[in-house]
């Protein structure tokens, strides 16, 4: 039995594919920004918080890292509805992804915070920097720079993992592909195209993070050297 590939049947659906790609990027970008904020706050709380805060953050991180993302998505989507709060599938997907990636970001950023030498903190105290200034200039920014490659990899994985949100009908690329293959009965060709699109998206996201890192970190170091 031979299979004849026919990608031409997918050409009329190029707008749907483009919409799926755009929505995937939007979903991933929003989850990345909010997840970074959540994870950073949790990392600070776990590194320098009260015992109760450290326990709460540690519990959150362990629960999220040891349960499947799909289960978390279902809990958020159906749990919110059970409480009588009605949100769209896309919004539930964002919430679940933020909660998930926030836990992983917390551990990555915490590793960066622990890499900051105590002598730098003592120097900040000698300069009379406030607690906020010390965390921003001496601790957080250098720590994020050290773990930036790990964060980049984590957020690329987040973009790829967003495909799971198709299980609650979030309108991203995989959900679009599911609909197209059910209309064309060309599952093999459809998912080959989707695989190629995700591969290209991975390159695009990595390039975007590389450019952002060059601007934020490399340029900052050059300005500091010039001053």
Buried (B, 14 or more C-beta within 10 A) or exposed (E): EEEEEEEEBBEEBEEBBEBBBEBBBEBBBBBBEBBBEBBBBBBBBBBEBEEEBBEBBBEBBEEBEEEEBBEBBBBBBEEBEEEEEEBEBBBBBBBBBBBBBBBBBBBBBBBBBEEBEEEBBEEBEEEEBEEEEBBEBBBBBBBBBBBBEBBBEBBBEBBBBBBBBBBBBBBBBBBBBBBBBEEBEBEEBBBBBBEEBBEEBBEBBBEBBEEEBEEBBEEEEEEEEEE
